[in-house]
Amino acid sequence: MTKLRKFIIVGLASAGLGLGAAAASANMDHCRHGGFDKEKFTQHLQKRQAQLHDQLKLNADQETAWKSFTDKVTPTPGERPNPEEFAALKAPERMERMASMMKQREARMTERVAAVKEFYAVLTPAQQKVFDDNFMAHRTGSHGTKHQEKQAQ
């Protein structure tokens, strides 16, 4: 009976790992082959920015800073290599291309950091708290203050 249990457990574990790998592979294929919907992403981003704007309760003087901030932090499409072209490159060339793309992303991130600091400086302490609780909250696994309050309960 013990051998049968071990066999079943090993079989189920193997099946689970196989299904997980297949799901991950399918998701990667989906992203690689046009699964990213730029329009849907843009709508989602605009919705989140509108929510943050409303929560901050900006005064008239802060609106200009908000416009500048959103213009600077709104993501722009990054360079994505053509998979066939990328595969045709020699290993050192691929690494050089990847390093170049990484430098471009780093420069863009540096610009965004500066924009956040610039906007943050015009906020009141209460607005800074709202901003801290809600800006990029989705990237950390939370969804702003409401989600954090539920987690605390």
C-alpha positions as CSV (number, residue, x, y, z in Angstrom):
1,M,0.0,0.0,0.0
2,T,2.9,2.4,0.8
3,K,4.4,1.9,-2.6
4,L,1.1,2.6,-4.3
5,R,0.7,5.9,-2.3
6,K,4.2,7.0,-3.3
7,F,3.5,6.2,-6.9
8,I,0.2,8.2,-6.8
9,I,1.8,11.1,-5.1
10,V,4.7,11.2,-7.5
11,G,2.4,10.9,-10.4
12,L,0.1,13.7,-9.2
13,A,3.1,15.9,-8.5
14,S,4.5,15.3,-12.0
15,A,1.2,16.0,-13.6
16,G,0.9,19.2,-11.6
17,L,4.4,20.4,-12.6
18,G,3.7,19.5,-16.2
19,L,0.4,21.4,-16.3
20,G,2.0,24.4,-14.6
21,A,4.8,24.4,-17.2
22,A,2.3,24.1,-20.1
23,A,0.3,27.0,-18.7
24,A,3.4,29.2,-18.3
25,S,4.5,28.3,-21.8
26,A,1.0,29.1,-23.2
27,N,1.1,32.5,-21.5
28,M,4.5,33.3,-22.9
29,D,3.4,32.3,-26.4
30,H,0.3,34.5,-25.9
31,C,2.5,37.5,-25.0
32,R,5.0,36.9,-27.7
33,H,2.4,36.5,-30.5
34,G,0.4,39.7,-30.1
35,G,-1.3,38.9,-26.8
36,F,-0.6,42.4,-25.5
37,D,-3.5,44.7,-26.2
38,K,-2.1,48.2,-26.3
39,E,-5.6,49.8,-26.4
40,K,-6.8,47.9,-23.4
41,F,-3.6,48.7,-21.5
42,T,-4.0,52.4,-22.4
43,Q,-7.6,52.4,-21.2
44,H,-6.6,50.7,-17.9
45,L,-3.8,53.2,-17.4
46,Q,-6.1,56.2,-18.0
47,K,-8.6,54.7,-15.6
48,R,-6.0,54.3,-12.8
49,Q,-4.6,57.8,-13.4
50,A,-8.1,59.3,-13.2
51,Q,-8.7,57.4,-9.9
52,L,-5.4,58.7,-8.5
53,H,-6.2,62.2,-9.7
54,D,-9.6,62.1,-8.0
55,Q,-8.1,60.8,-4.8
56,L,-5.5,63.4,-4.6
57,K,-8.0,66.3,-4.8
58,L,-5.6,68.6,-6.6
59,N,-5.9,72.4,-6.5
60,A,-5.7,74.5,-9.6
61,D,-2.0,75.2,-9.0
62,Q,-1.2,71.5,-8.9
63,E,-3.0,70.6,-12.1
64,T,-0.1,71.8,-14.3
65,A,2.3,69.6,-12.3
66,W,-0.2,66.7,-12.7
67,K,-0.3,67.1,-16.4
68,S,3.5,67.3,-16.7
69,F,3.8,64.2,-14.4
70,T,1.4,62.1,-16.3
71,D,3.0,63.0,-19.6
72,K,6.4,62.0,-18.3
73,V,5.5,58.7,-16.5
74,T,3.1,57.3,-19.1
75,P,4.8,54.3,-20.6
76,T,6.0,54.3,-24.2
77,P,6.3,51.2,-26.2
78,G,9.8,49.7,-25.8
79,E,11.9,48.3,-28.6
80,R,11.0,44.7,-29.1
81,P,13.3,42.7,-31.4
82,N,11.8,40.7,-34.2
83,P,12.1,37.1,-32.9
84,E,13.4,35.7,-36.2
85,E,15.9,38.5,-36.5
86,F,17.0,38.1,-32.9
87,A,17.4,34.3,-33.3
88,A,19.7,34.9,-36.4
89,L,22.1,37.0,-34.4
90,K,25.3,35.5,-32.9
91,A,25.3,35.1,-29.1
92,P,27.6,38.1,-28.5
93,E,25.4,40.2,-30.8
94,R,22.2,39.2,-28.9
95,M,23.8,40.1,-25.6
96,E,24.9,43.5,-27.0
97,R,21.4,44.1,-28.2
98,M,19.9,43.1,-24.9
99,A,22.4,45.3,-23.0
100,S,21.4,48.2,-25.3
101,M,17.7,47.7,-24.6
102,M,18.4,47.5,-20.9
103,K,20.2,50.9,-21.0
104,Q,17.3,52.4,-22.8
105,R,14.9,51.1,-20.2
106,E,17.1,52.4,-17.4
107,A,17.3,55.9,-18.9
108,R,13.5,55.9,-19.2
109,M,13.2,54.8,-15.6
110,T,15.5,57.6,-14.5
111,E,13.3,60.1,-16.3
112,R,10.2,58.7,-14.5
113,V,11.9,58.8,-11.1
114,A,12.7,62.5,-11.7
115,A,9.1,63.1,-12.7
116,V,7.7,61.4,-9.6
117,K,10.0,63.5,-7.3
118,E,9.1,66.7,-9.1
119,F,5.3,66.0,-8.8
120,Y,5.6,64.7,-5.2
121,A,7.3,68.0,-4.1
122,V,4.1,70.0,-5.0
123,L,1.8,67.8,-3.0
124,T,0.7,68.5,0.6
125,P,1.6,65.9,3.2
126,A,-1.9,64.5,3.1
127,Q,-1.8,64.2,-0.7
128,Q,1.7,62.6,-0.4
129,K,0.2,59.9,1.9
130,V,-2.6,59.2,-0.7
131,F,0.1,59.1,-3.5
132,D,2.3,56.7,-1.4
133,D,-0.7,54.4,-0.9
134,N,-1.9,54.4,-4.4
135,F,0.9,55.1,-6.9
136,M,2.1,51.8,-8.5
137,A,0.2,49.9,-5.8
138,H,-0.8,47.3,-8.5
139,R,2.9,46.4,-9.0
140,T,3.3,45.4,-5.4
141,G,0.4,43.1,-5.3
142,S,-2.0,45.5,-3.6
143,H,-4.6,47.7,-5.1
144,G,-4.4,50.9,-3.2
145,T,-5.7,51.9,0.2
146,K,-8.9,49.9,0.1
147,H,-7.1,46.7,-0.5
148,Q,-4.6,47.4,2.2
149,E,-7.4,48.2,4.7
150,K,-9.0,44.8,3.9
151,Q,-5.7,43.1,4.4
152,A,-5.3,44.8,7.9
153,Q,-8.7,43.5,9.0
